[in-house]
Amino acid sequence: MNSFFQLFFAWGLLLVFILVLYIIDKVNVIYQSYAKPDMPQTYNDGLFGELSGKSLWDAMSGIPVPGVDAKFVGTLKPHYEPVLRQHIEQVFMEGYKHGKAGTAGVPTNNRMIPTPRGSLESWLPMHHLASIYQAGVDFAKGNADDVLRIQQSLDQVTAMIYARIGVGLNEAYSATLLIHPEGEDNPELPPVEEVFAAAEVPTEPALTHEPMVLQPDLSGLQTAQPASPVAAMASPVSSEQTEEAKPIPA
């Protein structure tokens, strides 16, 4: 009887212990469901699979990623281009806003890009991001003399990015980004098209006034014409004047 009671007591303690563990686990699950922060949605249709952030950039730029087929990566590049474009535009606009506020800093490699199916984490190399960000900061200063340099820097770095992933760039980024962001009207900054045209086709400086041509005053020739020595020398000599001019013989 005593051994039976001890066995019953041991089984009771074990069941209580298991019940306590079950209750603790349930409490943790409920707490995590309420305390879980709102995370941005990611692709759930398997379009990019496990690729996101730096692994996505590595795959798109030709770096082999374990477990990812190269043919599969090639089919993803047309879908990746809109993500890349938004990343570049957001970094430029961030630099522009920070330049306006005088709080320029360093951009981050990772950025969550909204998509029709949720959001996707995008990653770009820092040396590319720094050039794009600095172009936005410089453009915010509104110096017309720097527009051409900013255009060249922005187009060069974006062309390098597109060449790295093997996607054609149909339109230069300067054609859409260097048009006074946020609809600002800066009278000190001329339209970017005029700046580019002036840089490619140099023109002669325009005359500020019509050239002055000096004309001689010929009004006095109608009333009095002085004798010209050339005309006198060219006048004919008569025969009588010739005879008078002969020397008299001695």
C-alpha positions as a Python dict, from the first residue, in 0.01 Angstrom:
ca = {
    (1, 'M'): (0, 0, 0),
    (2, 'N'): (282, 233, 82),
    (3, 'S'): (462, 166, -249),
    (4, 'F'): (140, 215, -441),
    (5, 'F'): (88, 553, -278),
    (6, 'Q'): (442, 658, -360),
    (7, 'L'): (397, 556, -726),
    (8, 'F'): (68, 743, -749),
    (9, 'F'): (229, 1050, -594),
    (10, 'A'): (519, 1037, -843),
    (11, 'W'): (286, 1011, -1141),
    (12, 'G'): (85, 1301, -1007),
    (13, 'L'): (392, 1520, -979),
    (14, 'L'): (496, 1429, -1334),
    (15, 'L'): (153, 1519, -1471),
    (16, 'V'): (156, 1848, -1282),
    (17, 'F'): (501, 1926, -1417),
    (18, 'I'): (393, 1852, -1777),
    (19, 'L'): (80, 2063, -1728),
    (20, 'V'): (287, 2355, -1600),
    (21, 'L'): (518, 2334, -1903),
    (22, 'Y'): (219, 2325, -2136),
    (23, 'I'): (65, 2631, -1971),
    (24, 'I'): (395, 2823, -1987),
    (25, 'D'): (432, 2742, -2356),
    (26, 'K'): (79, 2859, -2431),
    (27, 'V'): (138, 3183, -2240),
    (28, 'N'): (455, 3249, -2442),
    (29, 'V'): (276, 3190, -2772),
    (30, 'I'): (-6, 3426, -2677),
    (31, 'Y'): (240, 3691, -2557),
    (32, 'Q'): (447, 3674, -2877),
    (33, 'S'): (138, 3704, -3094),
    (34, 'Y'): (42, 4028, -2918),
    (35, 'A'): (392, 4170, -2872),
    (36, 'K'): (517, 4087, -3224),
    (37, 'P'): (613, 4411, -3408),
    (38, 'D'): (454, 4492, -3741),
    (39, 'M'): (701, 4355, -3990),
    (40, 'P'): (670, 4452, -4355),
    (41, 'Q'): (526, 4186, -4578),
    (42, 'T'): (759, 3991, -4798),
    (43, 'Y'): (704, 3792, -5112),
    (44, 'N'): (494, 3487, -5031),
    (45, 'D'): (441, 3359, -5384),
    (46, 'G'): (794, 3226, -5430),
    (47, 'L'): (889, 3482, -5697),
    (48, 'F'): (1233, 3554, -5546),
    (49, 'G'): (1233, 3253, -5317),
    (50, 'E'): (1487, 3290, -5038),
    (51, 'L'): (1672, 3570, -5216),
    (52, 'S'): (1664, 3903, -5034),
    (53, 'G'): (1908, 4171, -4928),
    (54, 'K'): (2270, 4101, -5016),
    (55, 'S'): (2201, 3749, -5143),
    (56, 'L'): (1957, 3897, -5393),
    (57, 'W'): (2218, 4147, -5515),
    (58, 'D'): (2484, 3877, -5536),
    (59, 'A'): (2259, 3657, -5747),
    (60, 'M'): (2155, 3941, -5976),
    (61, 'S'): (2515, 4058, -6023),
    (62, 'G'): (2638, 3714, -6129),
    (63, 'I'): (2784, 3585, -5802),
    (64, 'P'): (2686, 3218, -5754),
    (65, 'V'): (2451, 3165, -5460),
    (66, 'P'): (2432, 2813, -5311),
    (67, 'G'): (2105, 2643, -5395),
    (68, 'V'): (2000, 2898, -5659),
    (69, 'D'): (1996, 2804, -6027),
    (70, 'A'): (2154, 3049, -6272),
    (71, 'K'): (1864, 3010, -6516),
    (72, 'F'): (1620, 3094, -6240),
    (73, 'V'): (1820, 3409, -6165),
    (74, 'G'): (1802, 3512, -6532),
    (75, 'T'): (1422, 3496, -6527),
    (76, 'L'): (1413, 3717, -6216),
    (77, 'K'): (1612, 4010, -6359),
    (78, 'P'): (1317, 4181, -6536),
    (79, 'H'): (1126, 4167, -6204),
    (80, 'Y'): (1427, 4293, -6012),
    (81, 'E'): (1473, 4609, -6221),
    (82, 'P'): (1171, 4794, -6066),
    (83, 'V'): (1303, 4709, -5719),
    (84, 'L'): (1647, 4842, -5812),
    (85, 'R'): (1499, 5159, -5960),
    (86, 'Q'): (1303, 5238, -5645),
    (87, 'H'): (1612, 5177, -5432),
    (88, 'I'): (1818, 5423, -5639),
    (89, 'E'): (1545, 5687, -5645),
    (90, 'Q'): (1486, 5662, -5269),
    (91, 'V'): (1856, 5704, -5192),
    (92, 'F'): (1881, 6009, -5420),
    (93, 'M'): (1572, 6167, -5264),
    (94, 'E'): (1706, 6094, -4916),
    (95, 'G'): (2029, 6274, -5003),
    (96, 'Y'): (1830, 6564, -5151),
    (97, 'K'): (1617, 6604, -4837),
    (98, 'H'): (1919, 6577, -4609),
    (99, 'G'): (2103, 6832, -4821),
    (100, 'K'): (1810, 7073, -4789),
    (101, 'A'): (1799, 7022, -4414),
    (102, 'G'): (2178, 7039, -4376),
    (103, 'T'): (2191, 6694, -4213),
    (104, 'A'): (2384, 6495, -4473),
    (105, 'G'): (2515, 6162, -4349),
    (106, 'V'): (2580, 5811, -4480),
    (107, 'P'): (2310, 5596, -4645),
    (108, 'T'): (2245, 5237, -4539),
    (109, 'N'): (2298, 4935, -4763),
    (110, 'N'): (1962, 4774, -4690),
    (111, 'R'): (1625, 4923, -4772),
    (112, 'M'): (1272, 4781, -4774),
    (113, 'I'): (1117, 4836, -5117),
    (114, 'P'): (736, 4823, -5154),
    (115, 'T'): (603, 4596, -5427),
    (116, 'P'): (258, 4497, -5551),
    (117, 'R'): (280, 4181, -5339),
    (118, 'G'): (423, 4333, -5022),
    (119, 'S'): (783, 4440, -4961),
    (120, 'L'): (1127, 4313, -5047),
    (121, 'E'): (1460, 4384, -4882),
    (122, 'S'): (1707, 4534, -5130),
    (123, 'W'): (2083, 4577, -5086),
    (124, 'L'): (2336, 4782, -5285),
    (125, 'P'): (2713, 4829, -5245),
    (126, 'M'): (2810, 5130, -5036),
    (127, 'H'): (3043, 5285, -5296),
    (128, 'H'): (2750, 5305, -5540),
    (129, 'L'): (2506, 5428, -5276),
    (130, 'A'): (2745, 5699, -5156),
    (131, 'S'): (2772, 5846, -5508),
    (132, 'I'): (2394, 5847, -5557),
    (133, 'Y'): (2335, 5996, -5212),
    (134, 'Q'): (2598, 6267, -5266),
    (135, 'A'): (2442, 6358, -5601),
    (136, 'G'): (2117, 6431, -5418),
    (137, 'V'): (2297, 6635, -5153),
    (138, 'D'): (2480, 6843, -5415),
    (139, 'F'): (2166, 6896, -5622),
    (140, 'A'): (1986, 7031, -5315),
    (141, 'K'): (2238, 7317, -5296),
    (142, 'G'): (2090, 7468, -5613),
    (143, 'N'): (2421, 7564, -5773),
    (144, 'A'): (2369, 7584, -6150),
    (145, 'D'): (2740, 7536, -6217),
    (146, 'D'): (2729, 7189, -6057),
    (147, 'V'): (2433, 7050, -6252),
    (148, 'L'): (2641, 6905, -6535),
    (149, 'R'): (2884, 6740, -6291),
    (150, 'I'): (2597, 6595, -6090),
    (151, 'Q'): (2435, 6462, -6407),
    (152, 'Q'): (2753, 6292, -6519),
    (153, 'S'): (2817, 6135, -6177),
    (154, 'L'): (2458, 6010, -6140),
    (155, 'D'): (2439, 5863, -6489),
    (156, 'Q'): (2779, 5697, -6462),
    (157, 'V'): (2712, 5519, -6134),
    (158, 'T'): (2364, 5404, -6237),
    (159, 'A'): (2498, 5279, -6570),
    (160, 'M'): (2760, 5080, -6379),
    (161, 'I'): (2493, 4924, -6158),
    (162, 'Y'): (2278, 4822, -6454),
    (163, 'A'): (2580, 4685, -6638),
    (164, 'R'): (2670, 4484, -6327),
    (165, 'I'): (2335, 4306, -6322),
    (166, 'G'): (2315, 4277, -6701),
    (167, 'V'): (1999, 4483, -6754),
    (168, 'G'): (1962, 4755, -7016),
    (169, 'L'): (1905, 5112, -6899),
    (170, 'N'): (1644, 5267, -7127),
    (171, 'E'): (1643, 5618, -6979),
    (172, 'A'): (1911, 5803, -6787),
    (173, 'Y'): (1826, 5870, -6423),
    (174, 'S'): (1922, 6236, -6459),
    (175, 'A'): (1629, 6283, -6697),
    (176, 'T'): (1383, 6204, -6416),
    (177, 'L'): (1566, 6296, -6095),
    (178, 'L'): (1727, 6629, -6186),
    (179, 'I'): (1398, 6809, -6241),
    (180, 'H'): (1364, 6993, -5910),
    (181, 'P'): (1237, 6720, -5672),
    (182, 'E'): (923, 6781, -5469),
    (183, 'G'): (802, 7026, -5732),
    (184, 'E'): (1023, 7308, -5614),
    (185, 'D'): (1072, 7612, -5834),
    (186, 'N'): (1425, 7736, -5794),
    (187, 'P'): (1487, 8043, -6013),
    (188, 'E'): (1863, 8009, -5963),
    (189, 'L'): (1869, 7663, -6121),
    (190, 'P'): (1805, 7660, -6499),
    (191, 'P'): (1629, 7366, -6664),
    (192, 'V'): (1863, 7073, -6687),
    (193, 'E'): (1796, 7033, -7060),
    (194, 'E'): (1930, 7382, -7127),
    (195, 'V'): (2242, 7314, -6922),
    (196, 'F'): (2317, 6993, -7113),
    (197, 'A'): (2253, 7154, -7451),
    (198, 'A'): (2483, 7443, -7368),
    (199, 'A'): (2754, 7205, -7259),
    (200, 'E'): (2736, 6991, -7573),
    (201, 'V'): (2703, 7267, -7834),
    (202, 'P'): (2913, 7573, -7747),
    (203, 'T'): (2791, 7895, -7903),
    (204, 'E'): (2957, 8228, -7979),
    (205, 'P'): (2880, 8506, -7735),
    (206, 'A'): (2590, 8719, -7854),
    (207, 'L'): (2648, 9083, -7947),
    (208, 'T'): (2499, 9322, -7700),
    (209, 'H'): (2462, 9597, -7965),
    (210, 'E'): (2479, 9638, -8341),
    (211, 'P'): (2826, 9707, -8484),
    (212, 'M'): (2891, 10073, -8566),
    (213, 'V'): (3007, 10150, -8920),
    (214, 'L'): (3175, 10488, -8968),
    (215, 'Q'): (3053, 10672, -9278),
    (216, 'P'): (3239, 10980, -9413),
    (217, 'D'): (3049, 11306, -9427),
    (218, 'L'): (3004, 11377, -9801),
    (219, 'S'): (2759, 11664, -9766),
    (220, 'G'): (3029, 11932, -9809),
    (221, 'L'): (3135, 11795, -10149),
    (222, 'Q'): (2819, 11926, -10313),
    (223, 'T'): (2901, 12297, -10249),
    (224, 'A'): (3277, 12322, -10264),
    (225, 'Q'): (3525, 12074, -10401),
    (226, 'P'): (3890, 12157, -10336),
    (227, 'A'): (4132, 12109, -10622),
    (228, 'S'): (4295, 11777, -10617),
    (229, 'P'): (4670, 11767, -10692),
    (230, 'V'): (4622, 11438, -10869),
    (231, 'A'): (4360, 11588, -11095),
    (232, 'A'): (4588, 11884, -11177),
    (233, 'M'): (4872, 11656, -11272),
    (234, 'A'): (4646, 11456, -11494),
    (235, 'S'): (4511, 11760, -11689),
    (236, 'P'): (4630, 11777, -12056),
    (237, 'V'): (4894, 12035, -12169),
    (238, 'S'): (4826, 12245, -12484),
    (239, 'S'): (5082, 12299, -12765),
    (240, 'E'): (5108, 12673, -12691),
    (241, 'Q'): (5204, 12600, -12337),
    (242, 'T'): (5466, 12363, -12469),
    (243, 'E'): (5623, 12628, -12695),
    (244, 'E'): (5634, 12877, -12409),
    (245, 'A'): (5805, 12626, -12195),
    (246, 'K'): (6096, 12572, -12447),
    (247, 'P'): (6423, 12748, -12348),
    (248, 'I'): (6531, 13048, -12559),
    (249, 'P'): (6854, 12982, -12749),
    (250, 'A'): (7148, 13209, -12666),
}
